[in-house]
Amino acid sequence: MSIGPGLPDSTWQHLGQIFFGGKPFVASLLPTGPFHLGRVWQVDCGSGKADFVLKERPDSPFAREHARLAWDLSQHFAWEMGNGFPVLANRRCPFFNFDSQLYQAWKWLRGESFDRDEFPLERALEFLVGFQEISTSACGIKDGDLPCVAARRRALESECGQVCGDCFAEDVVDQMQVWRPLALKLLSGLPSRGNLMVCHGDPWVGNWLDMGPTSPSGVGMIDWSTVRWDHGESDFARLIGSVGPLVSKEHLKAGAGSMREVLAWTGHVAALANWLKKRPVDGWNPIQAKRVKWVLGRLGVE
């Protein structure tokens, strides 16, 4: 068995037995962004190309809940959704703990990433509709606090204006002083509780693949590490906010806007608030700065 990067030999031996049936494997670390939950490896068990994706994240009750939900979904959804849903490598084991880390291994979903300008939004929306129908039949619906609303409120109600740095950061802070009151007002009009279903949690454009004829819908969705119980509109809002037309601030000021539109728009504002809170004195790194500029553009700020 080849030794994977960044982990003790004993860890890789355990992972090989639990997830890959003891097969010899080689692993290469995939590049991860600054906001990723943990480390990711692509695993080759002798085919000459990636067979699995192995994910590591800090162990916690929150991470275990997500891992168990993902395991439940892999039992039901892979069959129903054709080839558009990845399956856990070991369907008898939702996760593996070692040295305060939680590991999951998924079979590699073979497809091609989409270019943002050519993203098939309608097909992706249809996929989400089908996913939610199966989610409801397999896992049911329950009443509870809406995480999608609570997370935005927390981000916007906490202090994020005291930021040292360059003019770009000061410009963002100035914009937040305008956006925050409107975003909080819009969120105050949304219910704090409602019907919850199992949602993907992060269906932005980068988590979709073009599956071609191997999938009934032609698309597939990956990265289920944030799967959660939430309002169904949260997934639609995340997708539309990342690729589709975003409602304008003027439109929202006029009092129009569905829950989906409000979640999409306030999600961007809340993300900026979180970036401002976490930003070090010496500035954002290039990836963070690029994402902040993209969000500013989505909100109509040049």
C-alpha positions as CSV (number, residue, x, y, z in Angstrom):
1,M,0.0,0.0,0.0
2,S,1.4,3.4,-1.0
3,I,1.6,6.0,1.7
4,G,-0.7,9.0,1.3
5,P,0.4,12.5,1.9
6,G,0.2,14.2,5.3
7,L,-1.1,11.3,7.4
8,P,0.6,8.6,9.5
9,D,1.0,5.2,7.9
10,S,-1.3,3.6,10.4
11,T,-4.1,5.9,9.4
12,W,-3.8,5.0,5.8
13,Q,-3.8,1.3,6.6
14,H,-7.0,1.6,8.6
15,L,-8.6,3.7,5.7
16,G,-7.5,1.1,3.2
17,Q,-9.2,-1.7,5.1
18,I,-12.4,0.2,5.9
19,F,-13.0,2.1,2.7
20,F,-11.1,0.4,-0.1
21,G,-11.3,-3.3,0.9
22,G,-7.6,-3.5,1.6
23,K,-6.7,-2.7,-2.1
24,P,-3.4,-1.1,-2.8
25,F,-3.9,2.6,-3.5
26,V,-2.1,5.8,-4.2
27,A,-3.5,9.2,-3.2
28,S,-2.8,12.7,-4.3
29,L,-4.0,15.8,-2.4
30,L,-6.6,17.8,-4.2
31,P,-6.2,21.6,-4.1
32,T,-8.6,23.1,-1.5
33,G,-9.7,26.7,-1.1
34,P,-9.3,28.8,2.1
35,F,-12.9,28.0,3.3
36,H,-12.8,24.3,2.9
37,L,-13.9,22.2,5.9
38,G,-10.8,20.0,5.7
39,R,-8.4,18.1,3.4
40,V,-9.3,16.1,0.4
41,W,-7.5,13.3,-1.4
42,Q,-8.2,11.6,-4.7
43,V,-7.6,7.9,-4.5
44,D,-6.5,5.5,-7.3
45,C,-6.9,1.8,-6.6
46,G,-5.1,0.7,-9.7
47,S,-7.4,1.9,-12.5
48,G,-4.9,4.7,-13.5
49,K,-7.4,7.4,-12.6
50,A,-9.3,8.6,-9.5
51,D,-11.6,5.9,-8.1
52,F,-12.6,7.6,-4.8
53,V,-12.4,11.0,-3.1
54,L,-11.4,10.8,0.6
55,K,-12.4,13.7,2.8
56,E,-11.0,14.6,6.3
57,R,-12.6,17.1,8.7
58,P,-12.3,17.8,12.4
59,D,-14.5,15.4,14.4
60,S,-17.4,17.0,16.2
61,P,-21.1,16.3,16.9
62,F,-21.9,18.7,14.0
63,A,-19.6,16.8,11.6
64,R,-21.0,13.4,12.7
65,E,-24.5,14.5,12.1
66,H,-23.6,15.6,8.6
67,A,-21.7,12.4,7.9
68,R,-24.7,10.2,9.1
69,L,-27.1,12.2,6.9
70,A,-24.8,11.8,3.9
71,W,-24.6,8.0,4.7
72,D,-28.4,7.8,4.8
73,L,-28.7,9.6,1.5
74,S,-26.2,7.3,-0.2
75,Q,-28.5,4.4,0.7
76,H,-31.5,5.9,-0.9
77,F,-30.6,8.5,-3.5
78,A,-27.9,6.8,-5.6
79,W,-30.4,4.3,-6.9
80,E,-33.2,6.8,-7.5
81,M,-31.0,9.6,-9.0
82,G,-29.2,7.3,-11.5
83,N,-25.6,8.3,-11.9
84,G,-26.0,11.9,-10.6
85,F,-25.3,11.1,-7.0
86,P,-22.0,9.8,-5.5
87,V,-22.0,6.7,-3.3
88,L,-20.0,6.1,-0.2
89,A,-17.1,3.7,-0.7
90,N,-18.2,1.6,2.4
91,R,-22.0,1.7,2.7
92,R,-21.8,-0.2,6.0
93,C,-19.8,2.6,7.6
94,P,-20.9,6.2,7.7
95,F,-17.5,7.5,8.8
96,F,-14.2,6.6,10.4
97,N,-12.6,8.4,13.3
98,F,-8.9,8.6,13.9
99,D,-6.9,11.1,16.0
100,S,-9.8,13.5,16.4
101,Q,-10.5,13.6,12.6
102,L,-13.5,12.3,10.7
103,Y,-13.1,10.6,7.4
104,Q,-15.5,9.7,4.6
105,A,-14.7,8.1,1.2
106,W,-17.0,8.5,-1.8
107,K,-16.9,6.8,-5.1
108,W,-15.6,9.2,-7.8
109,L,-18.4,10.7,-9.8
110,R,-17.1,10.9,-13.3
111,G,-18.1,14.0,-15.1
112,E,-16.9,17.4,-16.3
113,S,-17.1,20.7,-14.5
114,F,-19.3,23.4,-16.0
115,D,-18.2,26.8,-17.2
116,R,-20.2,29.4,-15.3
117,D,-21.4,31.1,-18.5
118,E,-22.7,27.8,-19.9
119,F,-24.2,26.4,-16.7
120,P,-27.6,24.6,-17.4
121,L,-29.6,26.2,-14.7
122,E,-32.9,24.7,-15.8
123,R,-31.6,21.2,-15.7
124,A,-30.0,21.8,-12.3
125,L,-33.2,23.2,-10.9
126,E,-35.1,20.1,-12.2
127,F,-32.5,17.9,-10.5
128,L,-33.1,19.7,-7.2
129,V,-36.8,19.2,-7.6
130,G,-36.3,15.5,-8.0
131,F,-33.8,15.4,-5.2
132,Q,-36.3,17.1,-2.8
133,E,-39.1,14.7,-3.8
134,I,-36.9,11.7,-3.0
135,S,-35.6,13.4,0.2
136,T,-39.2,13.9,1.4
137,S,-40.2,10.3,0.6
138,A,-37.0,8.7,2.1
139,C,-36.4,11.0,5.1
140,G,-39.7,12.8,5.6
141,I,-40.2,16.4,6.7
142,K,-40.0,17.8,10.2
143,D,-40.7,21.2,11.8
144,G,-37.8,23.1,13.3
145,D,-35.7,26.3,13.3
146,L,-34.5,27.3,9.9
147,P,-30.7,27.2,9.7
148,C,-30.6,29.2,6.5
149,V,-32.3,32.1,8.2
150,A,-30.5,31.8,11.5
151,A,-27.0,31.7,10.0
152,R,-27.7,34.9,8.0
153,R,-29.0,36.7,11.1
154,R,-26.0,35.7,13.2
155,A,-23.6,36.9,10.5
156,L,-25.3,40.3,10.2
157,E,-26.0,40.9,13.8
158,S,-22.4,40.3,15.0
159,E,-19.8,43.1,14.7
160,C,-18.0,43.1,11.4
161,G,-17.3,46.8,10.8
162,Q,-14.0,47.1,12.8
163,V,-11.6,46.2,10.0
164,C,-8.1,47.4,9.5
165,G,-6.6,47.3,6.0
166,D,-6.6,48.8,2.6
167,C,-9.1,50.9,0.7
168,F,-10.8,47.9,-0.8
169,A,-11.7,46.7,2.6
170,E,-12.9,50.1,3.7
171,D,-15.1,50.2,0.6
172,V,-16.7,46.9,1.6
173,V,-17.2,48.1,5.1
174,D,-19.0,51.2,3.7
175,Q,-21.2,49.0,1.6
176,M,-22.0,46.8,4.6
177,Q,-23.3,49.9,6.5
178,V,-25.8,50.3,3.7
179,W,-26.7,46.6,3.1
180,R,-26.8,45.3,6.7
181,P,-30.0,47.2,7.8
182,L,-31.9,46.2,4.6
183,A,-30.8,42.6,4.9
184,L,-31.8,42.4,8.6
185,K,-35.2,44.0,7.7
186,L,-35.8,41.4,5.0
187,L,-34.7,38.5,7.2
188,S,-37.1,39.8,10.0
189,G,-39.9,39.1,7.6
190,L,-39.0,35.5,7.2
191,P,-40.2,32.8,9.6
192,S,-37.7,31.5,12.1
193,R,-39.3,28.0,12.0
194,G,-40.8,26.0,9.3
195,N,-40.8,22.7,7.4
196,L,-37.3,21.1,7.1
197,M,-36.1,18.5,4.6
198,V,-32.7,17.0,3.9
199,C,-30.8,19.5,1.7
200,H,-27.5,19.5,0.0
201,G,-26.4,22.7,1.8
202,D,-24.0,24.1,-0.8
203,P,-25.3,23.5,-4.4
204,W,-23.3,26.4,-5.9
205,V,-22.2,26.1,-9.5
206,G,-18.8,24.5,-8.7
207,N,-20.5,21.5,-7.1
208,W,-22.2,20.4,-10.3
209,L,-20.9,18.1,-13.0
210,D,-21.9,17.4,-16.6
211,M,-22.7,13.7,-16.6
212,G,-23.7,13.5,-20.3
213,P,-25.8,10.4,-21.2
214,T,-24.7,8.5,-18.1
215,S,-27.3,10.4,-16.0
216,P,-31.0,10.7,-16.7
217,S,-30.9,14.5,-16.0
218,G,-27.4,14.9,-17.6
219,V,-26.1,16.5,-14.4
220,G,-24.7,15.3,-11.1
221,M,-24.1,17.0,-7.7
222,I,-21.0,16.4,-5.6
223,D,-19.5,17.6,-2.2
224,W,-22.2,16.4,0.3
225,S,-20.1,17.3,3.3
226,T,-22.6,20.1,4.3
227,V,-25.8,18.0,3.9
228,R,-28.3,19.2,6.5
229,W,-31.9,19.6,7.6
230,D,-33.0,22.9,6.3
231,H,-35.8,24.7,4.4
232,G,-36.0,23.4,0.8
233,E,-35.7,27.0,-0.6
234,S,-32.2,27.3,0.8
235,D,-30.8,25.0,-1.9
236,F,-32.6,26.8,-4.7
237,A,-31.4,30.1,-3.3
238,R,-27.8,29.0,-3.1
239,L,-27.8,27.7,-6.6
240,I,-29.6,30.7,-8.2
241,G,-27.4,33.1,-6.1
242,S,-24.3,31.5,-7.6
243,V,-25.2,31.4,-11.3
244,G,-28.7,32.8,-12.1
245,P,-30.1,36.3,-12.1
246,L,-29.9,37.9,-8.7
247,V,-32.7,40.2,-7.5
248,S,-31.6,43.8,-7.1
249,K,-31.4,45.8,-3.9
250,E,-34.0,48.3,-5.4
251,H,-36.4,45.4,-6.1
252,L,-36.1,44.2,-2.5
253,K,-36.6,47.7,-1.2
254,A,-39.8,47.9,-3.1
255,G,-41.1,45.1,-0.9
256,A,-41.1,42.4,-3.6
257,G,-39.2,39.2,-3.3
258,S,-40.0,35.6,-2.5
259,M,-38.3,33.6,0.3
260,R,-35.9,32.2,-2.3
261,E,-34.9,35.7,-3.6
262,V,-34.5,37.0,0.0
263,L,-32.3,34.1,0.9
264,A,-30.2,34.4,-2.2
265,W,-29.6,38.2,-1.8
266,T,-29.0,38.2,2.0
267,G,-26.8,35.1,1.6
268,H,-24.3,37.3,-0.3
269,V,-24.5,40.1,2.3
270,A,-24.0,37.6,5.2
271,A,-21.0,36.0,3.4
272,L,-19.4,39.4,3.2
273,A,-20.0,40.0,6.8
274,N,-18.3,36.7,7.7
275,W,-15.3,37.6,5.5
276,L,-14.9,41.0,7.2
277,K,-15.0,39.4,10.6
278,K,-12.3,36.8,9.7
279,R,-10.1,39.0,7.6
280,P,-6.5,39.4,9.0
281,V,-4.9,42.8,9.3
282,D,-2.6,42.1,6.3
283,G,-5.6,41.5,4.0
284,W,-7.4,38.8,2.1
285,N,-5.4,36.2,0.2
286,P,-5.9,36.3,-3.6
287,I,-8.7,33.6,-3.6
288,Q,-10.6,35.4,-0.9
289,A,-10.2,38.8,-2.6
290,K,-11.5,37.3,-5.9
291,R,-14.6,35.9,-4.2
292,V,-15.3,39.1,-2.4
293,K,-15.1,41.1,-5.6
294,W,-17.4,38.6,-7.3
295,V,-20.0,39.0,-4.6
296,L,-19.7,42.7,-4.8
297,G,-20.4,42.4,-8.5
298,R,-23.4,40.2,-7.9
299,L,-24.8,42.9,-5.6
300,G,-24.3,45.5,-8.3
301,V,-21.2,47.2,-6.8
302,E,-18.4,48.1,-9.3
